[in-house]
């Protein structure tokens, strides 16, 4: 049985020419081929044949396009021309000066070496489409995660590779793809633009700008890439300060760490992440904020906050809003990670925030169910753990031999009714290096940030904590734990002994110390000053309700009169005995000022 195909020509083809083309394909395919001949002037010359799911492009238009690509993308460098000159002259004695003739000769050589061949590539046919998911017949050589092209500049990504076809999700043009249309493989996985050109910009997961400004990126990176090898990493040994006293003192974060921020809705998770970005100003850390399934108004508010704080100049915002398709929400954290990852491989420090991964898992579940994958626990597919592990494992601190860059990840997970034992929270907790747990009861009682010290932990960050900070926080966690426990029991007792009352009073002052207004980060030296004052009993005579006012005045007094001391602590990250004595004198002098 003869194969049926379509033959497109730029102009009228004679019978002899058609027979010649048929003979060529009969020999090539080893089978009889019959053509339906059509004309397409866009081909300019030559022909294009479509046979059995493959396209054979031998048109003049294709050859011109390839020649343009050859000349444009492979620019002629001075070194290359110089090399050609050495070959011709056999000497390197004279300094080389490129001329129009030299460049012309090199270009001519490239053009002569250009192989004038036809292109052969596969195509598939759309068999069903709905809810952003497409089933395709054909494309037998496509890869998982490959970007595929539809008509009308619509793109998708392959997610299922089966014997009878391919399952893909649409990245744009949800209503522009129809059954019977052709689909073409690109041979490339989905990529996003990367580099310094993205700083200060708001983009979607495929790198298209959302801030009505042109984006001229020179580099691209696949959204999915392997995590750095063990041998390419070094230990987490440098702190990444968030500017939040409750976090930096009790749950410190190191550069290259993966620290989870977890809690119920409206408990301040995003605020902690935004404050961490704001605090990186002047610290040479590039930040990427990934909004997954968020309301556009919420993302706009975050952008305005960062802009007002001067943080957008070193920040990239990647947005896949609640109105975007599930595929874009699925792709968003990988795109954000690729952007931040490039900074790491360039030898820089980067911080990426995924807000939030629970919505990301929901988007993946929607895609998987539409692709007819078997559901598991809570209807999530079986590989939902791998979904987040391959994302978060890309964070780390590279060795000096590999540039010494770092990528710190702060994923956010939203819980329901404070249930941290749910499926997605437990999965992410097991992957990360600790968690910052925000408790609704604390938040509603006015403790902000509402960090539950008992359930929060950093498994790595304490090793990266500055020596000055370690000296003042030795008993902090234990003191808070005792205070929380006695606070519960004191509610049921009428008589409280003096020791218990003293612990409760000190705990009240410490709790007030750890409270902090949003978007007002503290430097490390300022945090050391406040903690030293409260942990060494300098606030004993200050009522708990006046503790924050006392500390605000203390910061202003010491900054004004002992500014050099704070600068030295900030620069060295440590305190000598003389500096501790000077710090003690500064606090005592402020006490005398307050009494006067």
C-alpha positions in Angstrom: 0.0 0.0 0.0 1.4 3.4 -1.1 2.1 6.1 1.5 0.1 9.2 1.0 1.7 12.6 1.4 1.5 16.3 0.7 3.9 18.1 -1.6 4.1 21.9 -1.3 5.9 23.8 -4.0 6.7 27.5 -4.5 5.3 27.5 -8.0 3.9 25.1 -10.6 5.7 21.8 -10.8 5.9 19.8 -14.0 5.0 16.1 -14.2 8.7 15.3 -14.7 9.7 17.2 -11.5 6.9 15.6 -9.4 8.0 12.1 -10.7 11.6 12.9 -9.8 10.5 13.9 -6.2 8.4 10.7 -5.9 11.3 8.6 -7.1 13.6 10.2 -4.5 11.2 9.4 -1.7 10.5 5.9 -3.0 14.2 5.1 -2.7 14.6 7.0 0.6 11.6 5.3 2.4 11.7 2.0 0.5 8.0 2.3 -0.2 5.7 3.7 -2.9 4.6 7.3 -2.2 1.8 9.3 -3.8 1.5 13.1 -3.4 -1.3 15.6 -3.2 0.5 18.6 -4.8 -0.2 22.1 -3.4 1.4 25.5 -3.9 2.9 27.8 -1.2 4.7 30.9 -2.4 6.3 31.5 1.0 8.7 28.6 0.2 10.3 30.9 -2.5 11.8 27.8 -4.2 12.3 24.1 -3.8 9.7 22.0 -2.0 8.3 20.8 1.3 7.0 17.2 1.7 4.9 15.8 4.5 4.9 12.0 4.7 3.9 9.6 7.5 4.3 12.1 10.4 7.5 13.7 9.2 8.3 17.0 7.4 11.0 17.1 4.7 11.9 20.8 4.1 14.0 21.3 1.0 12.7 24.9 0.4 14.8 28.0 -0.4 13.0 29.7 2.5 14.5 27.2 4.9 18.0 27.5 3.5 17.9 31.3 3.7 16.7 31.1 7.3 19.6 28.7 8.2 22.1 30.9 6.4 20.8 34.0 8.4 21.1 32.0 11.6 24.6 31.0 10.7 25.7 34.6 10.2 23.8 36.2 13.0 24.2 33.8 15.9 27.8 32.9 15.2 29.3 36.3 15.1 32.9 36.6 13.8 35.3 37.3 16.6 38.7 39.0 16.3 40.5 35.9 17.6 38.9 33.7 14.9 39.9 36.1 12.2 43.4 36.3 13.6 43.7 32.6 13.6 42.7 32.5 9.9 45.3 35.2 9.3 48.0 33.1 10.9 47.0 30.2 8.8 47.4 32.3 5.7 50.6 34.1 6.5 52.2 31.5 8.8 53.4 34.2 11.1 52.3 35.9 14.3 55.1 38.5 14.4 53.0 41.5 13.4 50.1 42.8 15.4 46.8 41.8 13.8 44.4 44.5 12.7 41.1 43.2 11.3 39.8 44.8 8.1 36.6 44.5 6.0 38.6 42.2 3.7 39.6 39.9 6.5 36.1 39.7 7.9 34.7 39.1 4.4 37.1 36.2 3.8 36.2 34.6 7.1 32.5 34.9 6.4 33.0 33.5 2.9 34.7 30.5 4.4 31.8 29.9 6.7 29.3 30.2 3.9 31.2 27.8 1.8 31.3 25.3 4.7 27.6 25.6 5.2 26.0 22.3 4.2 23.0 22.9 2.0 20.8 20.2 3.3 17.1 19.8 3.8 15.5 19.6 7.3 13.7 16.5 8.5 11.5 16.9 11.6 8.5 15.2 13.1 5.0 16.4 13.6 2.0 15.2 15.5 -1.7 15.6 15.3 -3.9 16.9 18.1 -6.5 14.3 19.0 -8.1 15.9 22.0 -7.9 19.2 23.8 -9.6 20.6 26.9 -8.8 22.3 30.2 -5.3 23.2 29.0 -4.4 19.5 28.4 -3.7 18.2 24.9 -3.4 14.6 23.6 -1.2 14.2 20.6 -0.8 11.3 18.1 2.7 11.1 16.7 5.9 12.8 18.0 7.4 9.4 18.7 10.9 10.9 19.4 9.9 13.7 21.7 11.3 14.0 25.2 9.7 14.5 28.6 9.6 18.3 29.3 10.3 19.2 25.7 8.8 22.4 24.4 6.4 21.8 21.5 5.0 24.3 19.1 1.4 24.6 17.8 0.1 26.9 15.1 -0.5 30.6 15.9 2.6 30.9 18.2 1.1 28.6 20.8 3.5 26.6 22.9 3.2 23.6 25.2 5.2 21.1 27.3 5.2 17.4 27.1 4.3 15.7 30.4 3.2 12.1 29.4 5.0 9.8 27.0 2.9 6.8 26.1 2.9 4.1 23.5 -0.1 5.4 21.7 0.7 9.1 21.9 1.9 12.1 23.9 0.2 14.1 26.7 1.1 17.8 26.9 0.0 20.9 28.8 -0.5 24.3 27.1 1.6 27.3 28.3 -0.4 29.9 26.4 -3.3 30.2 23.9 -5.7 27.9 25.8 -8.5 28.6 23.3 -6.5 28.6 20.1 -5.6 24.9 19.8 -8.1 22.6 18.0 -8.4 18.9 17.2 -6.7 18.0 13.9 -4.0 20.7 14.1 -0.3 19.8 13.6 2.2 20.0 16.5 5.9 20.2 16.1 8.7 19.2 18.4 11.4 21.9 19.0 14.1 19.5 20.3 14.6 21.9 23.3 13.3 21.8 26.9 11.5 24.8 28.2 14.0 27.6 28.9 13.8 31.0 30.6 16.0 34.1 30.2 18.5 34.6 33.0 21.2 37.1 34.0 21.4 40.6 35.4 19.0 41.9 32.8 16.1 40.4 34.8 16.9 42.3 38.0 14.1 44.7 38.8 11.7 43.0 36.4 8.4 41.2 36.8 8.1 38.2 34.4 5.9 35.1 33.9 7.3 31.5 34.1 8.3 31.4 30.5 10.2 34.7 30.8 7.7 37.1 29.2 7.8 40.5 30.8 4.6 41.6 32.7 5.8 45.2 33.5 5.3 46.6 29.9 9.0 47.0 29.3 11.1 45.2 26.7 13.4 42.4 28.0 16.8 42.0 26.3 18.2 38.9 27.8 21.4 37.4 26.3 21.4 34.1 28.1 18.8 31.3 28.6 18.7 28.4 31.0 16.5 25.2 31.1 13.8 25.4 33.8 14.8 21.9 34.9 18.4 21.0 35.6 20.3 18.6 37.9 21.2 19.7 41.4 24.8 20.4 42.2 26.8 17.2 43.0 28.0 16.6 46.6 31.6 17.1 45.5 30.7 20.5 44.1 29.3 21.8 47.4 30.7 23.1 50.6 29.3 23.3 54.1 26.8 26.0 55.0 29.1 28.4 56.9 27.8 31.9 56.2 24.6 33.4 57.6 21.9 34.9 55.6 20.4 37.5 57.9 16.6 38.1 57.6 16.7 41.2 59.8 14.1 39.6 62.1 15.3 39.2 65.6 13.1 36.1 66.3 14.4 34.3 63.3 18.1 35.3 63.3 18.6 34.6 67.0 16.6 31.3 67.4 16.2 29.8 63.9 19.2 31.2 62.0 19.4 30.6 58.2 22.7 30.0 56.4 23.5 30.7 52.8 22.7 27.6 50.8 20.1 26.4 53.3 16.5 25.3 52.6 14.4 26.7 55.4 10.6 26.1 55.3 8.2 28.8 56.4 5.0 27.1 57.4 1.7 28.2 59.0 -2.0 28.9 58.4 -3.4 31.5 56.1 -2.9 35.1 57.2 -0.2 34.4 59.8 2.6 36.5 58.3 4.5 34.0 56.1 4.9 36.3 53.1 5.8 39.2 55.4 8.8 37.2 56.7 9.9 36.4 53.2 9.5 40.0 52.0 11.4 41.3 55.1 14.2 38.8 54.3 14.5 40.3 50.8 14.5 43.9 52.1 17.3 43.0 54.5 19.6 41.9 51.7 20.0 45.5 50.5 23.8 46.2 50.3 24.7 42.6 51.1 25.3 41.5 47.4 22.5 38.9 47.4 20.2 38.7 44.4 16.7 37.7 45.2 13.9 35.9 43.3 10.3 36.0 44.6 8.0 33.4 43.0 4.3 34.0 43.4 2.3 30.8 42.7 -1.4 30.9 42.5 -1.5 34.3 44.3 -4.1 37.0 43.6 -2.7 39.7 41.3 -3.5 42.4 43.9 -1.4 40.5 46.5 1.6 40.3 44.0 1.2 44.0 43.2 1.3 44.8 46.9 4.5 42.8 47.3 6.0 44.6 44.3 5.1 48.0 45.7 6.6 47.1 49.1 9.9 46.0 47.5 9.9 49.1 45.3 9.4 51.4 48.2 12.2 49.8 50.2 14.6 50.0 47.3 14.8 46.2 47.0 13.5 45.8 43.4 16.9 46.8 42.0 18.3 43.4 43.1 15.1 41.3 42.9 13.2 39.4 40.2 9.5 38.6 40.6 8.2 35.5 38.8 4.4 35.5 38.7 1.9 32.7 37.9 -1.3 34.1 39.3 -4.5 32.4 40.4 -5.9 33.3 37.0 -3.1 31.5 35.1 -3.4 27.9 33.9 -2.2 25.0 36.1 0.8 24.5 33.8 2.1 28.0 34.4 1.7 27.6 38.1 3.5 24.2 37.9 6.3 25.8 35.9 6.7 28.9 38.1 9.0 27.6 40.9 11.3 25.8 38.4 11.6 29.0 36.3 12.4 31.0 39.4 14.9 28.5 40.6 16.6 28.6 37.1 16.9 32.4 37.3 18.3 32.3 40.8 20.5 29.3 40.0 22.3 31.2 37.3 23.4 33.8 39.8 24.8 31.0 42.0 26.8 29.5 39.0 28.0 33.1 38.3 29.7 33.0 41.7 27.1 35.2 43.4 24.8 34.7 46.4 21.1 34.3 45.6 17.9 33.9 47.6 14.7 32.4 46.1 11.3 32.3 47.8 8.5 30.0 46.6 5.1 31.4 47.7 3.7 28.9 48.1 4.4 25.2 47.4 1.0 24.0 48.6 -0.7 25.8 45.7 2.1 24.4 43.5 1.1 20.9 44.5 -2.6 21.6 43.9 -1.7 22.8 40.3 0.3 19.6 39.7 -2.6 17.5 41.0 -5.0 19.2 38.6 -2.6 18.6 35.7 -2.1 15.0 36.7 -5.8 14.2 37.0 -6.5 15.8 33.6 -3.7 13.7 32.1 -5.4 10.6 33.6 -2.6 9.7 36.0 -3.6 7.4 38.8 -4.3 9.4 42.0 -2.8 8.5 45.4 -3.2 10.0 48.9 -5.5 13.1 48.8 -5.7 12.6 45.0 -2.1 13.7 44.6 -0.1 11.6 42.1 2.5 9.3 43.4 5.5 11.4 42.4 4.4 14.5 44.3 7.4 14.0 46.7 9.8 14.0 43.8 8.0 17.2 42.5 9.5 19.2 45.4 12.6 17.3 46.2 14.1 17.9 42.7 13.3 21.6 43.1 14.7 22.2 46.6 17.8 20.0 46.1 19.0 22.6 43.6 19.8 25.0 46.5 23.2 24.8 48.1 26.6 26.5 48.6 29.1 25.8 45.8 32.7 25.1 46.6 35.3 27.7 45.9 36.6 25.7 43.0 33.1 26.1 41.4 32.9 29.8 42.1 31.7 29.8 45.7 28.2 31.0 44.9 25.1 30.0 46.9 21.4 29.6 46.5 19.2 29.8 49.6 15.7 28.6 49.3 12.8 29.7 51.5 9.8 27.7 50.5 6.4 28.6 52.0 3.7 26.0 52.7 0.2 26.9 53.9 -1.5 24.6 56.5 -5.1 24.0 57.3 -6.2 24.4 60.9 -2.5 24.2 62.0 -2.2 20.7 60.8 1.5 20.3 60.0 1.1 16.5 59.7 -0.8 16.8 56.4 0.5 15.2 53.3 2.3 18.2 51.6 3.6 19.8 54.8 5.2 16.6 56.0 6.7 16.0 52.5 8.3 19.4 52.4 9.5 19.3 56.0 11.3 16.1 55.3 13.2 17.7 52.4 14.1 21.0 54.0 16.8 21.8 56.6 14.3 23.1 59.2 11.1 25.1 59.5 9.8 28.4 60.8 6.4 27.6 62.2 3.9 30.5 62.6 1.1 29.9 65.1 -2.3 31.5 64.6 -2.9 31.9 68.4 0.4 33.9 68.8 -0.5 36.0 65.7 -3.9 36.9 67.0 -2.5 37.7 70.5 -0.2 40.3 69.0 3.0 38.4 68.9 4.5 39.2 65.5 6.3 37.5 63.9 4.2 34.7 65.4 7.1 32.2 65.6 6.4 29.1 67.7 9.9 28.4 69.2 9.0 24.9 70.2 8.1 23.7 66.7 10.6 25.8 64.8 14.1 24.6 64.2 17.1 25.2 62.0 19.3 22.1 61.4 22.1 24.0 59.6 21.9 27.7 60.3 23.4 27.7 63.8 26.7 26.5 62.3 26.7 29.7 60.2 25.7 32.1 63.0 28.0 34.9 63.8 30.1 34.5 67.0 28.7 37.7 68.5 25.1 36.3 68.1 26.0 32.9 69.5 27.4 34.6 72.6 24.1 36.3 73.5 21.6 33.6 72.5 23.1 30.6 74.5 20.1 30.4 76.9 17.5 32.1 74.8 15.6 29.0 73.5 15.6 27.4 76.9 14.3 30.6 78.6 11.5 30.9 76.1 10.6 27.3 76.4 10.4 27.6 80.2 8.3 30.7 79.9 5.8 29.1 77.5 5.3 26.1 79.7 4.9 28.1 82.9 2.6 30.5 81.1 0.2 27.6 80.4 0.2 26.3 84.0 -0.1 29.8 85.6 -3.5 30.2 84.0 -4.8 27.4 86.3 -3.2 28.5 89.6 -4.0 31.4 91.9 -0.9 31.4 94.0 2.5 31.9 92.1 5.8 31.7 94.0 8.4 34.4 93.5 10.7 32.3 91.3 7.9 31.5 88.9 6.7 35.1 88.9 10.3 36.3 88.0 10.5 33.8 85.1 7.1 34.9 83.8 8.1 38.6 84.1 11.4 38.0 82.3 9.6 36.0 79.6 7.1 38.8 79.1 9.9 41.2 78.5 11.7 38.8 76.2 8.5 38.2 74.2 8.1 42.0 73.8 11.7 42.2 72.7 11.2 39.6 69.9 8.2 41.5 68.5 9.0 43.5 65.5 7.2 45.8 63.0 7.0 44.5 59.5 9.4 45.9 56.9 11.7 47.3 59.7 14.7 44.9 59.6 17.5 45.1 62.2 21.2 44.8 61.6 23.1 42.0 63.3 24.8 44.4 65.7 21.5 45.9 66.7 20.0 42.5 67.4 23.1 41.6 69.6 22.6 44.9 71.5 18.9 44.2 72.3 19.4 40.5 73.2 22.4 41.3 75.4 20.3 43.9 77.3 17.3 41.6 77.9 19.3 38.4 78.6 21.5 40.2 81.2 18.7 41.6 83.3 18.9 45.3 82.2 15.2 45.4 81.7 14.2 44.0 85.1 12.9 47.4 86.3 11.1 48.1 83.0 7.4 47.0 82.9 6.8 44.6 80.1 4.4 47.0 78.3 7.2 49.6 78.1 9.9 47.1 77.0 9.7 48.0 73.3 9.8 51.7 73.9 12.9 51.2 76.2 14.6 49.2 73.5 13.8 51.7 70.7 15.3 54.4 72.8 18.3 52.2 73.6 19.0 51.6 69.9 18.8 55.4 69.1 21.1 56.2 72.1 23.8 53.6 71.3 23.7 54.4 67.5 24.2 58.1 68.3 26.8 57.8 71.0 28.5 54.4 70.3 28.1 54.1 66.5 31.7 52.9 66.1 31.1 50.0 68.5 28.1 48.8 66.5 30.0 49.1 63.3 32.9 47.0 64.6 30.6 44.3 65.8 28.8 44.3 62.4 32.0 44.2 60.5 33.9 41.5 62.5 30.8 39.4 63.5 32.4 39.0 67.0 32.8 40.8 70.3 36.0 41.0 72.3 35.9 41.3 76.1 36.7 45.1 75.8 33.7 45.5 73.4 31.4 43.6 75.7 32.5 45.9 78.5 31.9 48.9 76.3 28.4 47.5 75.4 27.6 47.1 79.1 28.7 50.7 79.8 26.5 52.0 76.9 23.4 50.2 78.3 24.1 51.4 81.9 24.6 55.0 80.7 21.3 54.8 78.8 19.6 53.6 82.1 21.0 56.6 83.9 19.7 58.9 81.1 16.2 57.3 81.4 16.2 57.8 85.3 17.3 61.4 84.9 
